[in-house]
Amino acid sequence: MDRIRIEQLKKQYGEQFALDIPSLDIAPGSLTGIVGNNGAGKTTLLRLFLDLIEATEGEVLIDDKAVAGSEHWKHRTGSFLDEGFLIDFLTPEEFFHFTGKVYGMDKKAVDEQLKGFDRFLGEEINGNNKYIRNLSTGNKQKVGIVAAMLVHPELLILDEPFNFLDPSSQIIIRKLLKADNEARGTTMLISSHNLNHLTEICSRVILLERGKVVKDLHPPQDDLAEVERYFSLQAE
């Protein structure tokens, strides 16, 4: 997947702009974090990347082609934003095989890929034969993340993947994301409220506030304490 680019991207609801980004480039193979308070525009940005909502102005381009209304990027993209991405009347195993089939993978290939996620999924999901709707919120989150990753996408988009996970699972998924990025060069966009999670794995962290990019950091070179002070001032 070549360069991902934003040009004059705006999303407006009534009189309020939820997002206003004049330009932004995402380099191929980069692991980019998006951080911000509630209402900063993180989810809006990711939904525009996935053509789930219509921009008021501007566009997101992948390989110099607009994502809006096109198909060229979809089979190279894996994503999980919320439970709406799941089919909750399936078991996790059925959902993984369904997802793999959509991406042209047979059952054997899916089963082979799932082996790498055994520890992350744990006994509560593996072989338990529960419907997704009967899983805890954290386990639903795990199923969505794994379904997005197992198809080996060129672009992976995750919204708040560390939410609802216990500390051990947070550490495991950080390692899985970092390893996949380094081994396969997967381009990743990951949003989070938690700056520490992002700086642990990301080569770039974009700080959004009220729909605008206010900081563009490249850790560990940039001073992350400056961002912590920024959020501290917002809390005063």
N, C-alpha and C positions, 0 to 999 in steps of 0.2 A: 504494500500500500504506500503510495506516494504521500506528498505533503497534504495535511489537512489545514484548511484556511477559513477564517471568518472575515467577511467583508460587510461593514456597516450594518451589523446585526442588531436589530431592535425588536423587543416584544413589549407591547403596550396593552394594559387592561384599563379601560376607561381613561382617566387622566394620568394614571400612574405607569411609569416605565419599569417593568420588571427586569429588563435587560437592555443595556446600551453599550455595545462593544464595537468601536470603529474598525479595529483590525486585530487579528490574533492568528499566529501560525503555530501549528503543532508539528514538530519534526517527526518523521518516521522512526519508529523504534523507541520513542521517548516514553517515560513513565511519568505522567503529569498529574499532579494533585490539584484539586480545586477546593479551597477552604473558605468558609465564611459563616456568619451568624445566620439564624433563621431569617428567611426573606431576602437573603443576599442575591439570589438568582441562580444558585447552583443547579437545582433540579430543572429549572426552566431552560438553562443552557444545555443540559444533557438531553432534554426532550426535543430541543431544536436540532441537536446533532442527529437524533434518531428519527426526525421527521414525524414526531408524534403530535406536535402542535405547529401552527403556521406562524411564521415570523411576520411582524408588522412591516418591517423593512429589512433589506439586506438578505444575506444567505450564508449557509455553511457549504463549503466545497470540499469534496474528496476527489483526488486525482483530477483537479480542475473542473469537476462537474458538480453542479448543485445537487445536494441530497434530496431536496424537496421534490416530490413527485417522480423520483427516479428509483431504479432498482439495482444499479451497478455495484453498490457498496454493501448490500444487505447480506449476501452469502459470505462476506468476508468480515462481518461484524457480529460479535457476541455482546449481549447486554443483560443487565438486571437492574431495574430501578426500584421495583416494589412488588408486592404480592400479586398485583394484576398481571404480571408476566408469567405466573404459574397457572397450571391447569389442575385445580385442587381436587378434582374427583379421580385423579390418577395417583398411583403410588409413586414415590421418587424414582424407582427403577423404570416404571412405565414412562414417566415423564422424560427421563434421560434418553431412553431409546427413541421416544417420539422426536425429541429435539435433534438427536443424531440423524434420524431419518430425513428430517427437513434439510439438514446440511449434507446429505448424501453419504452418511456413514451407515455401515451395516451393524448388526447387533454385536458381532465379534469385536469390531473396532471400538464401539462404545464401551463394552465391557473391559477392554484392554486399557482404555484411557481412564476409566473409573478407578482402576487399581491405585493410581497416583493420588487419589482423593480419599482413600479408605480411612486414614487417621483423622482427617478433617470432618468427614461425615459421621464417624463414630457408630457405635452399636445401636443408638436410638433411631438411626436412619437405615443403615446397612442391613438388608435382609429382614427388616421388621414388618414389611408388608402393610404398613399403615397408609391410609390415604393422606395426601399432602394437607388436606383441610384439617386433619386431626393432629398435625404436628405443632409443636410450640413455635412461637414467632422466630426464635433463633434458628431452629432447624429448618423452617421454611426459607429463611435467609440463606442458609447453607445450600439448600437444594437449588435455589436460583443462581447463586454464584457458580456452583459446579456446572450447572447446565450451560451457563454462558462461556465457561472456560474449556469444557471438554471437547468442543468442536474445533479447537485450535484456530480461533479467529485471528485475523491480521490486526483488527481493532477491537479492543475490549473496553466497554463502558459500564462502570459500576457506580451506583449512587448510595453512599453511606454503607459500604459493605461491612464495616466493623460494628455497626449498630446491632444490638440484641445478642451479640456473641460473647461467650465467656472469655476470660483472659487467655486461656490456653488456645482457644480457637482463633482469637485475634492474632496471636503470634504465628500460628500455623498458616493462616491465609496470607499474612504479610510475606512469609517465606515462599509460599507457592507463587504469589504474584511476582515477587522479585526474581525467582528462579525462571519463571516462564518468560519474563521480559528479557532476561540475559541470554537464555538458551535459544529462543525463537525470534527475538527482536519484535515481539508484539507491541504495538502502539497501545498505550493504556491511558484512559481518562478516568480518574477516581476522585469522587467528591467525599468530603468528610467534615464533620465539625471539629475533629481531633487533629490538631496540627502535628502532634508527636507521631501519630501513625503515618502520616504522609511524609514527614521529613525522614522517617526511618527507611523508606523505600524509594521515594521519588527523586528524580534528577531535576525536577522543576515543580514549584508550588505557586499557583496563581491565587491571589487573595481577592475575592469579590466582596463588594459592599454596595448595597442598593443598586445592584445590577451592573456595576462598573468595576473594571479591573483597577485596584488601587495599589497592588504590589505584584511584581513578577520576580520570584526568587529562584535562585539556582543553588540549593543547598549542596554541600555544606559551606560553600564559599560565602554566601550571603548571611548577614547577621539575623538569625531567626529571633533573637531576643527583641529585635525591633518590632516584629509582628506580635509577639506576646505583649509588648507594651501597648501596641495599637488596640488589641482586644481589651486590655486592662482599662484603657481610657474610655472605651465604649461602655464599660460596666459602671463607670463612676457617675 
